[in-house]
Amino acid sequence: MKELTKAEEQVMQVLWKIEKGFVNDVLAQFPEPKPAYNTVSTIVRILEKKGFIDHKAYGKTHEYFPTISKKEYTRNYFKGFMKNYFSNSYEALASFLTSDKNISITELEEMKALMEEEIEKQKSGNNE
């Protein structure tokens, strides 16, 4: 799966949120100053060529919808991120996160609780 550019990702975030829509619907979700209609339309066509979205035609108008879920894209993006920045090592990622002085004790405790919960699920064979 190809990685999205920043502009493509912004459009995909909107489509994941609204689930389907016309270019005007996508444009309406952007904060001011909004990009030009033609810019969004071009990005939508690029995303369609890349296979991230598809459309349903109503005459000359097209209603677009994602063909890849946000969860699926996030999973693939994160795999690449892990490979490129942490040599596929979750230990290296954990070390990086725990040494970041911008993470509060509360956030560290929340991460620890989530990990402990997942450990218990996997130990009991309840991998949902």
Residue pairs with C-beta under 8 A, 6 or more apart in sequence:
1 68
1 73
1 76
2 50
3 77
3 80
4 12
4 47
4 52
4 73
7 35
7 39
7 43
8 43
8 46
8 47
8 50
8 52
10 30
11 26
11 40
11 43
11 44
11 47
12 47
12 52
12 53
12 66
12 70
12 73
13 70
14 21
14 26
14 29
14 30
15 21
15 26
15 53
15 64
15 65
15 66
16 66
16 69
16 70
17 29
18 25
18 26
18 29
19 65
19 66
20 63
20 64
20 65
21 63
21 64
21 65
22 61
22 62
22 63
22 64
23 37
23 40
23 41
23 44
23 62
23 64
24 37
26 40
26 44
26 64
27 34
27 35
27 37
27 40
30 40
44 53
44 64
47 53
48 54
48 55
48 64
51 67
51 68
52 66
52 67
52 68
52 73
53 64
53 65
53 66
53 67
54 64
54 65
54 67
55 62
55 63
55 64
55 65
56 62
56 63
56 65
82 88
82 89
82 90
82 93
86 92
86 93
86 96
97 103
97 111
98 108
121 127
121 128
